[in-house]
Amino acid sequence: MIASCSLVKFSHTGALNFCGAESMQDRSPLSKEIFRNAMARLASAVTIITTDGENGRHGFTASAVCSVSDEPATLLVCVNRTASTHAHLVQNGLLAINILAHEQEELSTLFGSSRFDMQTRFASGSWRKGEIGMPVLEGALVSLECRISLTQEIGTHSVFFVEPLCAEFTQEEASGLVWFDRAYRRA
């Protein structure tokens, strides 16, 4: 890990600091490896993003989802452009963000693997059409049906800015599922 950096320093606390160069002008972005290691320390809610349209239901597990603004209500969802669901999200213009409960870890793993087709994924869990027709997961902490309002291409991903149109909260007391340090955790 250290070999990929041109400058490694220990801070006054003993922590490792990775930097590209001494001066700000010469500094380059972090390497992919260091960036990924840093992001592993950022806890993220685990969601299953779903869509439905002419080509059927599609979905995948995502942790790159967050609130942008509450007025107007806006979230962002980051999707790799090579993901099988990406084209369907663009075509449909609608999606659901199903925020998972801790007990839904196995379902998250299933939707997070490219080894399983959509029929296999949706055969697990209890799914129904939401208010605007998106696949909504029974037992999710919250399901938000959204309209894609803006798409920004950055690096390998599309950042979809979405407007939530419907929200459904579970009636159960449940713990959330988060991804932290490359493992599922209870929140």
N, C-alpha and C positions, 0 to 999 in steps of 0.2 A: 504494500500500500504506500509506503513512504517513498519508494523509488519513483513513483509517478509524479511527484511534486518537485518543483525546483527549490522550494523553501519550506522547511519544517522547523517550527520553533516551539519551545515549551513556554507556556504562560506562567505568570507569577503563582498560579494555583497548581501548576504541574500538568495542566491539560495540554494536549497536542494541538497546535494551530497549523493548519495547512493553507499556504498561500502560494499564488503563482509567481510573485516577484516582490522585491522590496518596495518599488515605487508604484503608485496607483496607475500611472500611465502604462506601465509595462505589465500590469497584472492581467492574466487571462482567466477565464471562467474555470471553476473547479473541474477536475477530471470526472468522467462518468462514474467511476468507482467511488471516489470520495463523496460525490453528490448523493449517490444511492445509499452509502453508509450513513450520511447525515440524515437523509429522509427516513431511514429506518427508525430513527429516534423520534419521529413525528407521529403521534398516535392519530389514527383516522377512523372514523365510523365506517363500517362495512355495509355496502348497499348492493342490491341487485337492480341493475338498470334494465328496463324492459320496454319493448315497443311492439306494435301490431299494425299490420296493414295488408296490402295486396299479397305480399310474399310470406304471410304468416307471422307467428310470434317469434321474437328474438330477444335474447337477454345475456347478460354477462355480469360478473362480480366487479365492483369498482370501489376503490377507497379514495380516489381523487375527485371528491364531490364536496362542495362547501357553499355556505351562504355568501352572497355578495352584498345584498341590500335588502332592507325590509320595506322600503318605499321607493320605487315599486319592488314588490317581492321578487327576488331574483336569486337563482343559484347558478353555480357552474358545475359542469360535468366534463372531465377530461377523458378522451377516448383515443386510443391508438388508431391511426388511420388504416392499419393493416388488420384490425380486429374484424371478425366476420359480421358483427352487428353494425359496424360503422355506417356502411352504405344504406342500411335499412333505417337507421336513425335519420340520416339526411333525407331520404326519400319520404318517410312518414311525417317528419316535422313534429312529432309528439313522442313523449316517453313517460315512463313512471320511474320514480326513485323509491325503491322499497328499502327502508332502513331496517336492518336486521336485528333481531333479538339474539342474545347469546346462544340460545338453544338452536339457532338456525345455522350453526357453523358448517355442518355437513352439506347443506344446500349451497352455501357460499362456495365451498370447495368444488362442488359439482359444476356450478355456473362459472367458476374461475378456470376450468380446465377445457382446453381445446379438444380433448379426447372424446367429449360427449356432444352429440348433435342436439339440436333444439328440442326435438321430440323427447329425448331422454331427459333433458334438463327440466322441461315443464311437466314431465310425468311425476316428478318429485315435488313435494310441497302441495299446498292447496291453492290453486290459482283461479281467479275469476276476472271478468271484465269490469273495469272501474267505470266511473261516471262518464268519462269521455272515450271509453273503449280500450284503455291500456291494461295490460296484465298486472293485476294487483295481487300481492301475496297475503293470504290469510295469516294472521299472527305476526306480521311485521310490526315493529314499534310504530312506524308511520309510513304511509304510502302517499306520495305526492305525484299527481298526474300533471304533466307540464307541457307547455308549448315551447319549442326552440325559437328564440327571438333573434339570436345572433350567433354566428360561428366564426371563430378566429383560429387560423392555422398557425401553430407554433412548434417548430422542430418536427418530431414524429407524430404529434397529436393534434386533434381538433379540440378546441375548448368550446363547448356548447353552453351559451348563456340561456337559461330557461326560466320561464314564468310559470310558477305553480298555479294551476287552475282549480284543483281539488285537493283536499287533504283528508285522509282517513287515519284516525288514531286507534290503536288497539285498546280494548277495554281492560286488558290484563296488566298486572304489575309485572314488569320484566326488566332484566338487565340488558344493556346494549352489547353489541359485538363490535370490538375495535381491532385494528391491525396495528401492532406495535412491536418493533424489534424483530420483524420477520415472523411473527407468530400471532395467532388469535388470542385475544384477552377479553375478560369480562369488564364492562364499565357500568 
